[in-house]
Amino acid sequence: MDCTFGGGGHAKAILEKLSSKGKLLVFDQDEDAKKNLPDDPRIIFIQHNYRYIQRFLRLYNIQVVDGILADLGVSSHQFDEPERGFSYRFDAPMDMRMDQRQTLTAFDVVNSYSEQQLHKIFEQYGEVTNAKTLAKIITEVRNTTSLKTIDSFRNAVRGVVKGNPNKYFAQVFQALRIEVNDETGALVEMLQQIPELLKPGGRVAIITFHSIEDRLVKNFFRRGTFDEPEINPFINNEWVNELKVITKKPVLPDEKEMKQNSRSRSAKLRIAEKIMMV
Ligand SMILES: C[S@@+](CC[C@H](N)C(=O)[O-])C[C@H]1O[C@@H](n2cnc3c(N)ncnc32)[C@H](O)[C@@H]1O
């Protein structure tokens, strides 16, 4: 199962290893990804959010799978398509939805979220150094200026940009994109379904691009849960983690890969395996 089909690069590599009887289920909530589907009867495309992974497996009458891959975030195609609004490099509507059926856009976030909410988003998802000042200026300017387009947004906040403007806007746009697509919420829900979906000995591999995502994956692989174990002196509190960590440290791209694909720079791959119960 490839939860993030995108341009289909990983799916193609999986199909090369798959037998003629194998099946590859691929998710992508972006309709545009469909254009990259290979003509291959082994592949099943599901144009939905991977937070519903179990629901769709049931629909296809599949109980368990051998492997689950997720390569999080946005695809190069999405970044480079000006009208999707993901990149600060082009003027376009403040959109940033991966799934065009969704109503919430980046414009709604900057136009309707409170100063505190914006502050939190820019700080947590973008690590923007002056997140509080940025949130304040947005809530002030939006009373008199429309922030519907990327140029209008950039011009409105120009006065508070700190350091290299490209780096600054990359962080701001990353934060907005994570919020618009509820990327951390979807990741948490997907991770929670994994232990039940993997066959014993099956593996899950996740590539993250942000410290919040990486921390979620690392902790979940280590503990197999986000819940705190119940502290009750009358029951055995030992938590059974059905996952075993395969990569003690994340796998990082080497020099060659970073040269070929500069977007791989912040990628971290972590792998876990469903343990065989005795
Ligand atoms: C980094 S790209 C994947 C690239 C892909 N591995 C390849 O080889 O081309 C991430 C893709 O996952 C999709 N995506 C991100 N979050 C998703 C979610 N919660 N549910 C479904 N698809 C998602 C995006 O639309 C995007 O196309």
The ligand as a Tripos MOL2 file, in Angstrom:
@<TRIPOS>MOLECULE
LIG
   27    29     1     0     0
SMALL
NO_CHARGES

@<TRIPOS>ATOM
      1 C1          5.5580   13.8040   -1.4520 C.3       1 LIG1
      2 S1          4.2460   13.3830   -2.5110 S.3       1 LIG1
      3 C2          4.4930   11.7050   -2.8820 C.3       1 LIG1
      4 C3          5.3780   11.4690   -4.0560 C.3       1 LIG1
      5 C4          5.4390    9.9960   -4.4430 C.3       1 LIG1
      6 N1          6.0160    9.1710   -3.4090 N.3       1 LIG1
      7 C5          6.1870    9.7890   -5.7430 C.2       1 LIG1
      8 O1          7.0250    8.8850   -5.7960 O.co2     1 LIG1
      9 O2          5.9240   10.5220   -6.7000 O.co2     1 LIG1
     10 C6          2.8680   13.3110   -1.4320 C.3       1 LIG1
     11 C7          1.5270   13.0100   -2.1100 C.3       1 LIG1
     12 O3          0.6380   12.5470   -1.1090 O.3       1 LIG1
     13 C8         -0.5950   13.1740   -1.2020 C.3       1 LIG1
     14 N2         -1.1100   13.2840    0.1590 N.ar      1 LIG1
     15 C9         -0.5730   14.0200    1.1760 C.ar      1 LIG1
     16 N3         -1.2930   13.8540    2.2880 N.ar      1 LIG1
     17 C10        -2.3020   13.0000    1.9780 C.ar      1 LIG1
     18 C11        -3.3840   12.4400    2.7290 C.ar      1 LIG1
     19 N4         -3.5800   12.7400    4.0070 N.pl3     1 LIG1
     20 N5         -4.1900   11.5650    2.1020 N.ar      1 LIG1
     21 C12        -4.0100   11.2420    0.7900 C.ar      1 LIG1
     22 N6         -3.0260   11.7530    0.0340 N.ar      1 LIG1
     23 C13        -2.1720   12.6230    0.6280 C.ar      1 LIG1
     24 C14        -0.3420   14.5060   -1.8660 C.3       1 LIG1
     25 O4         -1.4850   14.9080   -2.5730 O.3       1 LIG1
     26 C15         0.8600   14.2070   -2.7550 C.3       1 LIG1
     27 O5          0.4630   13.8980   -4.0640 O.3       1 LIG1
@<TRIPOS>BOND
     1     1     2 1
     2     2     3 1
     3     2    10 1
     4     3     4 1
     5     4     5 1
     6     5     6 1
     7     5     7 1
     8     7     8 2
     9     7     9 1
    10    10    11 1
    11    11    12 1
    12    11    26 1
    13    12    13 1
    14    13    14 1
    15    13    24 1
    16    14    15 ar
    17    14    23 ar
    18    15    16 ar
    19    16    17 ar
    20    17    18 ar
    21    17    23 ar
    22    18    19 1
    23    18    20 ar
    24    20    21 ar
    25    21    22 ar
    26    22    23 ar
    27    24    25 1
    28    24    26 1
    29    26    27 1
@<TRIPOS>SUBSTRUCTURE
     1 LIG1         1 GROUP 0 **** ****
